[in-house]
Amino acid sequence: MRQLVDLARAPQALLTRLRALNDAHAEQTSPLTPEALAGMCRAAFAAWAPEDGSAFLIAFDESADYASPNFRWFRDRYDRFVYVDRIVVAGDRRGEGMGRQLYAALFEAARASGRARVACEVNRVPPNPVSDAFHARMGFARVGEGGPAPGKTVRYLLRPLDTGGPAPIPRESD
């Protein structure tokens, strides 16, 4: 298991690398300025990456002051949740288990804080079949659909957490 860095305290060089990784996947996520990325990391429930910057995850809890229409969709419907705003794994590093490790750490932190579920969205238009398959393997199920921006439609996904013990983590690679 790789050591994860807390991005709220990450060196600038790592944040610069992660912003480039994010922006390489901007169709699936959205582009970020350096200031926006740093602010998200400071405000997040969880913002982690391996030291080599090959992947990252940023998630907010239900109390976050976050203007994302996707986050607000969940906040209007659920309490006690953690919302994954973005999880990105470099294309040449997929299949190494980093996405699973990031989610396993998030599931553990969410359960420890008493959260009942983890929420996210995946693009339907433009399609994101890699993320669809990954999230299905991680135990997420569709709970809705929305159109947060022109030309973009998303599936809202939810994964309940068993707060009485560790959540099962699929063995398939991401």
Contacts in CASP RR format, 6 or more apart in sequence:
PFRMAT RR
TARGET T0000
AUTHOR 0000-0000-0000
METHOD contacts of the structure
MODEL  1
MRQLVDLARAPQALLTRLRALNDAHAEQTSPLTPEALAGMCRAAFAAWAP
EDGSAFLIAFDESADYASPNFRWFRDRYDRFVYVDRIVVAGDRRGEGMGR
QLYAALFEAARASGRARVACEVNRVPPNPVSDAFHARMGFARVGEGGPAP
GKTVRYLLRPLDTGGPAPIPRESD
1 101 0 8 1.000
2 50 0 8 1.000
2 51 0 8 1.000
2 98 0 8 1.000
2 101 0 8 1.000
3 50 0 8 1.000
3 51 0 8 1.000
4 48 0 8 1.000
4 49 0 8 1.000
4 50 0 8 1.000
4 101 0 8 1.000
4 102 0 8 1.000
4 105 0 8 1.000
5 14 0 8 1.000
5 48 0 8 1.000
5 49 0 8 1.000
5 50 0 8 1.000
5 51 0 8 1.000
6 47 0 8 1.000
6 48 0 8 1.000
7 14 0 8 1.000
7 15 0 8 1.000
7 18 0 8 1.000
7 41 0 8 1.000
7 44 0 8 1.000
7 47 0 8 1.000
7 48 0 8 1.000
7 49 0 8 1.000
7 56 0 8 1.000
7 58 0 8 1.000
8 41 0 8 1.000
8 42 0 8 1.000
8 44 0 8 1.000
8 47 0 8 1.000
10 18 0 8 1.000
10 41 0 8 1.000
10 49 0 8 1.000
14 49 0 8 1.000
14 51 0 8 1.000
14 53 0 8 1.000
15 34 0 8 1.000
15 37 0 8 1.000
15 38 0 8 1.000
15 41 0 8 1.000
16 34 0 8 1.000
17 53 0 8 1.000
18 37 0 8 1.000
18 49 0 8 1.000
18 53 0 8 1.000
18 56 0 8 1.000
19 32 0 8 1.000
19 34 0 8 1.000
19 37 0 8 1.000
21 53 0 8 1.000
21 54 0 8 1.000
21 55 0 8 1.000
21 56 0 8 1.000
21 88 0 8 1.000
21 90 0 8 1.000
22 29 0 8 1.000
22 31 0 8 1.000
22 32 0 8 1.000
22 37 0 8 1.000
22 56 0 8 1.000
22 86 0 8 1.000
22 88 0 8 1.000
23 31 0 8 1.000
23 32 0 8 1.000
25 88 0 8 1.000
27 123 0 8 1.000
27 126 0 8 1.000
28 88 0 8 1.000
28 123 0 8 1.000
28 126 0 8 1.000
28 128 0 8 1.000
28 131 0 8 1.000
29 86 0 8 1.000
29 88 0 8 1.000
32 40 0 8 1.000
40 47 0 8 1.000
40 58 0 8 1.000
40 85 0 8 1.000
41 47 0 8 1.000
41 58 0 8 1.000
43 60 0 8 1.000
43 64 0 8 1.000
43 65 0 8 1.000
43 66 0 8 1.000
44 58 0 8 1.000
44 59 0 8 1.000
44 60 0 8 1.000
44 64 0 8 1.000
44 85 0 8 1.000
45 59 0 8 1.000
45 60 0 8 1.000
45 61 0 8 1.000
45 64 0 8 1.000
45 82 0 8 1.000
45 109 0 8 1.000
45 110 0 8 1.000
45 113 0 8 1.000
46 57 0 8 1.000
46 58 0 8 1.000
46 59 0 8 1.000
46 82 0 8 1.000
46 105 0 8 1.000
46 106 0 8 1.000
46 109 0 8 1.000
47 56 0 8 1.000
47 57 0 8 1.000
47 58 0 8 1.000
47 59 0 8 1.000
48 56 0 8 1.000
48 57 0 8 1.000
48 102 0 8 1.000
48 105 0 8 1.000
49 55 0 8 1.000
49 56 0 8 1.000
49 57 0 8 1.000
50 98 0 8 1.000
53 90 0 8 1.000
54 89 0 8 1.000
54 90 0 8 1.000
54 93 0 8 1.000
54 98 0 8 1.000
55 87 0 8 1.000
55 88 0 8 1.000
55 89 0 8 1.000
55 90 0 8 1.000
55 93 0 8 1.000
55 98 0 8 1.000
55 99 0 8 1.000
55 102 0 8 1.000
56 86 0 8 1.000
56 87 0 8 1.000
56 88 0 8 1.000
56 102 0 8 1.000
57 84 0 8 1.000
57 86 0 8 1.000
57 87 0 8 1.000
57 99 0 8 1.000
57 102 0 8 1.000
57 103 0 8 1.000
57 106 0 8 1.000
58 84 0 8 1.000
58 85 0 8 1.000
58 86 0 8 1.000
58 87 0 8 1.000
59 82 0 8 1.000
59 83 0 8 1.000
59 84 0 8 1.000
59 85 0 8 1.000
59 106 0 8 1.000
59 118 0 8 1.000
60 66 0 8 1.000
60 71 0 8 1.000
60 82 0 8 1.000
60 83 0 8 1.000
60 85 0 8 1.000
61 81 0 8 1.000
61 82 0 8 1.000
61 83 0 8 1.000
61 113 0 8 1.000
61 115 0 8 1.000
62 74 0 8 1.000
62 75 0 8 1.000
62 78 0 8 1.000
62 79 0 8 1.000
62 80 0 8 1.000
62 81 0 8 1.000
62 82 0 8 1.000
62 83 0 8 1.000
62 115 0 8 1.000
64 71 0 8 1.000
64 83 0 8 1.000
66 83 0 8 1.000
66 85 0 8 1.000
68 85 0 8 1.000
68 148 0 8 1.000
69 147 0 8 1.000
69 148 0 8 1.000
69 149 0 8 1.000
70 83 0 8 1.000
70 85 0 8 1.000
70 121 0 8 1.000
70 148 0 8 1.000
70 154 0 8 1.000
70 156 0 8 1.000
71 83 0 8 1.000
71 85 0 8 1.000
73 121 0 8 1.000
73 146 0 8 1.000
73 148 0 8 1.000
73 156 0 8 1.000
74 81 0 8 1.000
74 83 0 8 1.000
74 119 0 8 1.000
74 156 0 8 1.000
75 83 0 8 1.000
77 143 0 8 1.000
78 117 0 8 1.000
78 119 0 8 1.000
78 158 0 8 1.000
79 116 0 8 1.000
80 114 0 8 1.000
80 115 0 8 1.000
80 116 0 8 1.000
80 117 0 8 1.000
81 115 0 8 1.000
81 116 0 8 1.000
81 117 0 8 1.000
81 118 0 8 1.000
81 119 0 8 1.000
81 158 0 8 1.000
82 106 0 8 1.000
82 109 0 8 1.000
82 110 0 8 1.000
82 113 0 8 1.000
82 115 0 8 1.000
82 117 0 8 1.000
82 118 0 8 1.000
82 119 0 8 1.000
83 118 0 8 1.000
83 119 0 8 1.000
83 120 0 8 1.000
84 106 0 8 1.000
84 118 0 8 1.000
84 119 0 8 1.000
84 120 0 8 1.000
87 99 0 8 1.000
87 102 0 8 1.000
87 103 0 8 1.000
87 120 0 8 1.000
89 95 0 8 1.000
89 98 0 8 1.000
89 99 0 8 1.000
89 174 0 8 1.000
94 130 0 8 1.000
94 173 0 8 1.000
94 174 0 8 1.000
95 173 0 8 1.000
95 174 0 8 1.000
96 173 0 8 1.000
97 173 0 8 1.000
97 174 0 8 1.000
98 174 0 8 1.000
99 134 0 8 1.000
99 174 0 8 1.000
100 138 0 8 1.000
100 169 0 8 1.000
100 170 0 8 1.000
100 173 0 8 1.000
100 174 0 8 1.000
103 118 0 8 1.000
103 138 0 8 1.000
103 169 0 8 1.000
104 169 0 8 1.000
106 118 0 8 1.000
107 118 0 8 1.000
107 159 0 8 1.000
107 161 0 8 1.000
107 166 0 8 1.000
107 167 0 8 1.000
107 169 0 8 1.000
108 166 0 8 1.000
108 167 0 8 1.000
110 117 0 8 1.000
110 118 0 8 1.000
110 161 0 8 1.000
111 161 0 8 1.000
111 162 0 8 1.000
111 163 0 8 1.000
111 164 0 8 1.000
111 165 0 8 1.000
111 166 0 8 1.000
111 167 0 8 1.000
114 163 0 8 1.000
115 161 0 8 1.000
115 163 0 8 1.000
116 160 0 8 1.000
116 161 0 8 1.000
116 163 0 8 1.000
117 158 0 8 1.000
117 159 0 8 1.000
117 160 0 8 1.000
117 161 0 8 1.000
118 140 0 8 1.000
118 158 0 8 1.000
118 159 0 8 1.000
118 161 0 8 1.000
119 156 0 8 1.000
119 157 0 8 1.000
119 158 0 8 1.000
119 159 0 8 1.000
120 135 0 8 1.000
120 140 0 8 1.000
120 156 0 8 1.000
120 157 0 8 1.000
121 154 0 8 1.000
121 155 0 8 1.000
121 156 0 8 1.000
121 157 0 8 1.000
122 128 0 8 1.000
122 131 0 8 1.000
122 132 0 8 1.000
122 135 0 8 1.000
122 154 0 8 1.000
122 155 0 8 1.000
122 157 0 8 1.000
123 131 0 8 1.000
123 152 0 8 1.000
123 153 0 8 1.000
123 154 0 8 1.000
123 155 0 8 1.000
124 145 0 8 1.000
124 153 0 8 1.000
124 154 0 8 1.000
124 155 0 8 1.000
125 151 0 8 1.000
125 152 0 8 1.000
125 153 0 8 1.000
126 152 0 8 1.000
132 155 0 8 1.000
134 174 0 8 1.000
135 157 0 8 1.000
137 170 0 8 1.000
137 172 0 8 1.000
137 174 0 8 1.000
138 159 0 8 1.000
138 169 0 8 1.000
138 170 0 8 1.000
139 159 0 8 1.000
139 170 0 8 1.000
140 157 0 8 1.000
140 158 0 8 1.000
140 159 0 8 1.000
141 157 0 8 1.000
141 158 0 8 1.000
141 159 0 8 1.000
142 155 0 8 1.000
142 156 0 8 1.000
142 157 0 8 1.000
143 156 0 8 1.000
143 157 0 8 1.000
143 158 0 8 1.000
144 155 0 8 1.000
144 156 0 8 1.000
145 153 0 8 1.000
145 154 0 8 1.000
145 155 0 8 1.000
145 156 0 8 1.000
146 153 0 8 1.000
146 154 0 8 1.000
146 156 0 8 1.000
147 153 0 8 1.000
147 154 0 8 1.000
148 154 0 8 1.000
159 167 0 8 1.000
161 167 0 8 1.000
END
